[in-house]
């Protein structure tokens, strides 16, 4: 999801998440397709660290923040659950996102968020993830990116040793804050390339931060050896997707909803084999779509696009990667073969070396055939 934290201004407390179903410990009432999904080794490509902080982790964080933050956290969780993790509009979602940025402040806070996320992913049989870190938000809050990322990287290393799940990082800039802000994020991402930072991307208000403003910034990121992603076509028209691909050289597109409205953009994505990071629940929860039925997932698949499934801000939307697969199967009718195909797409769309992709593909083939 595009995170901008309302121009980095601290709005009132509002925020929390649901404990999404964790299917590896599924109830006996789970369907055969749910058990099948649970055993598939998965990859997640569009996942925001701050948007993954679940209620129990929020409570952990709030314990050291004083009574006002504790009360705000409790109210936020109650309100989100009461509203079914739906937001009136995208702006309302951004305001709700703010509480996490208020609670996740210190390096130890970010380390805890990282640890709890990796533990949660491991319970969903996720084997690898590329996690987006809102470095632009940290800059806005005038916090130390170096100290925070050191803590995150150490937490990820410890969790990998314990759980066997590897993550790499994508540094995200707030597009409506302009190229100079984004250039600072690129510089930090380049500095930490040797510590598992693999890509740079932009999120936020597409209308107020059009892709054309960032051509030079993306060129600088590419020159530093970073891969390139972009949120595009989530809240504005298909021209945002075309510009992200043609002007910025984006290697993956986040959301890409409005591509369905332009046959030319669909052809561009198909012919260039640009993966689309589909986030089903997110797009309904933020109001980008009115109904799940309106999502172009089937159209994307039937048109031959490279589709991946992702949870985006799972704690904000009461979902999980596993649940997104279940929704794709139960609501959109994806077959087991198609679900495996989506997993294959995700593996091939990673920014991993070919040998590591092949290892994950072999693991997937073995699980799907068992």
C-alpha positions, -999 to 999 in steps of 0.1 A, spaced: 0 0 0 12 35 -6 23 49 27 28 86 31 18 92 67 -2 122 58 28 143 47 46 130 78 24 149 101 13 131 133 -25 128 133 -45 113 162 -42 78 173 -58 54 149 -45 21 139 -42 -17 144 -48 -50 129 -64 -82 130 -49 -115 137 -53 -130 103 -58 -167 100 -26 -188 102 -35 -218 83 -5 -241 92 -24 -245 125 -57 -248 107 -89 -260 124 -103 -294 113 -131 -275 95 -105 -261 70 -112 -270 34 -90 -292 12 -78 -262 -8 -69 -244 24 -47 -273 35 -32 -273 0 -24 -236 2 -9 -241 37 16 -266 25 28 -245 -5 61 -227 2 54 -191 -5 71 -158 -14 58 -123 -5 69 -93 -26 46 -65 -16 47 -62 22 52 -31 43 69 -36 76 49 -9 94 17 -22 80 24 -57 94 24 -47 130 -5 -68 146 -25 -59 177 -4 -80 200 28 -63 188 12 -29 191 4 -37 227 40 -48 232 52 -15 217 28 6 237 39 -7 271 68 17 271 50 46 255 30 60 284 -7 59 293 -19 81 264 -3 58 238 -17 28 255 -52 42 255 -48 52 219 -36 18 209 -65 1 227 -90 24 210 -75 20 176 -77 -18 178 -113 -17 190 -123 8 162 -105 -12 134 -122 -44 145 -156 -27 148 -152 -14 112 -141 -47 99 -107 -33 88 -124 -11 62 -117 25 56 -139 53 43 -114 62 16 -77 61 10 -70 92 30 -88 76 60 -65 47 56 -34 69 56 -46 86 88 -51 52 104 -15 42 94 -1 70 115 -3 53 149 22 27 139 46 54 129 41 70 163 46 37 182 74 23 161 100 49 170 132 36 184 156 10 169 144 -16 194 108 -9 183 117 -16 146 137 -47 157 107 -60 175 84 -53 145 109 -71 123 111 -102 145 73 -105 150 68 -102 112 93 -129 103 78 -152 130 43 -146 115 55 -152 80 72 -185 90 39 -197 104 24 -192 70 51 -213 53 66 -182 37 102 -190 27 113 -156 14 100 -121 14 111 -87 1 99 -63 28 93 -26 22 107 -3 48 93 32 49 127 50 50 110 82 38 88 82 69 119 78 91 135 108 74 104 128 80 104 120 116 141 130 117 151 97 132 184 79 125 180 55 95 214 40 102 205 31 138 171 18 129 182 -2 100 211 -17 120 185 -30 145 162 -43 118 190 -61 100 203 -77 132 167 -88 141 163 -103 106 196 -121 108 187 -136 142 152 -147 130 167 -163 99 191 -183 119 162 -194 142 135 -199 116 152 -204 82 133 -176 66 152 -150 47 141 -114 39 156 -87 18 146 -50 20 131 -24 -3 135 12 7 105 33 0 102 71 -6 71 93 -2 65 105 -38 45 136 -30 75 150 -11 94 152 -43 126 141 -59 151 155 -33 134 135 -6 134 104 -28 171 110 -36 179 109 1 162 75 4 181 62 -26 214 73 -10 206 53 21 194 23 1 227 23 -18 247 26 14 231 -6 27 231 -27 -5 256 -51 11 232 -56 40 203 -71 20 187 -39 6 179 -50 -29 155 -23 -43 141 12 -42 105 23 -48 80 51 -44 46 51 -27 22 77 -16 -1 100 -36 2 92 -73 -16 123 -84 6 146 -64 38 127 -71 37 116 -108 64 93 -121 79 119 -145 93 138 -115 115 109 -105 133 99 -137 167 111 -126 162 96 -91 155 62 -106 185 64 -129 207 71 -98 191 41 -80 198 19 -110 234 32 -112 239 21 -76 229 -14 -85 194 -13 -69 164 -29 -85 134 -7 -91 97 -10 -81 68 15 -80 33 17 -67 13 26 -98 -23 24 -109 -37 20 -74 -56 53 -71 -51 69 -105 -54 59 -141 -33 36 -163 -10 63 -174 7 61 -140 16 24 -148 29 33 -183 51 60 -169 64 38 -141 75 13 -167 86 35 -196 100 65 -177 113 49 -145 122 14 -156 101 -2 -128 107 -39 -128 76 -47 -108 43 -28 -104 26 -25 -71 -12 -29 -74 -16 -19 -111 -54 -19 -108 -61 6 -135 -42 -14 -161 -74 -32 -168 -89 0 -183 -62 3 -210 -55 -25 -235 -23 -8 -244 -10 -8 -208 -21 -45 -205 -1 -53 -236 29 -34 -222 29 -54 -190 24 -86 -208 50 -81 -235 77 -69 -211 68 -95 -185 65 -69 -157 51 -87 -126 20 -71 -110 19 -73 -72 -18 -80 -67 -32 -71 -32 -68 -82 -32 -80 -74 3 -60 -42 5 -77 -26 -26 -112 -31 -11 -102 -21 24 -88 12 13 -117 20 -10 -97 18 -42 -124 -8 -52 -159 -9 -39 -162 -47 -40 -139 -76 -43 -158 -86 -75 -145 -54 -91 -109 -66 -89 -94 -74 -123 -75 -105 -111 -93 -128 -135 -87 -104 -164 -50 -101 -155 -47 -139 -155 -66 -144 -187 -46 -117 -205 -14 -135 -196 0 -110 -171 26 -121 -146 5 -121 -114 18 -124 -79 -4 -124 -47 6 -102 -17 -8 -90 16 4 -54 15 -4 -41 50 -18 -73 64 -24 -61 99 -42 -30 86 -66 -51 66 -71 -82 88 -55 -105 63 -23 -125 56 -6 -139 26 -22 -172 32 -56 -157 34 -50 -138 1 -45 -172 -16 -76 -185 0 -96 -155 -13 -81 -160 -48 -92 -197 -47 -126 -193 -31 -138 -160 -46 -121 -159 -80 -121 -196 -86 -83 -202 -91 -75 -238 -94 -47 -256 -76 -26 -254 -108 -32 -217 -110 -23 -212 -73 10 -230 -79 15 -209 -110 11 -177 -89 37 -190 -65 61 -197 -94 55 -162 -107 64 -148 -73 96 -168 -70 107 -157 -105 98 -121 -98 121 -119 -67 154 -100 -68 172 -132 -59 200 -148 -79 189 -175 -104 203 -204 -83 183 -193 -53 151 -189 -74 157 -224 -87 160 -238 -52 127 -223 -42 111 -236 -74 122 -271 -67 109 -269 -32 75 -256 -45 73 -284 -71 79 -310 -44 53 -296 -21 27 -292 -49 31 -327 -61 30 -344 -26 
